Amino acid sequence: MENINYTPKDILQKEFRQKMRGYDPNDVDSFLDNIIKDYEAFNKQLTELSDENERLKVQVDELNKQLAVSGSQPMPSASTGTRTAATQQMSSATNMDILKRLSNLERRVFGSQLDSGSNESHRL
């Protein structure tokens, strides 16, 4: 994380020396007030996103535990895994479902021919 040089309080309490022909103090104060509002909004957003990230990590870990209990291989945890690994795990589960459906469809269409052919292949 990048170092933050100023907090909203630091900006609010900053005093500038006045010189002749310097900047208008009212313009500087107005500008700094807007910067403070931005800082506060960014801090709030950062906190909300961090909280959401933690909540989602807990949810992913809980879902992985449920998958492990149901007999499936668990997906990598949110804190250690990658999005690619999770996607591959989900894709392979989807592929397995498609293969099962295809097999059931073949049995319905070809009936006993398919069953007798698979029995002979298991004997080899």
Order of alpha helices (4+ residues) and beta strands (2+ residues): alpha-alpha-alpha-alpha
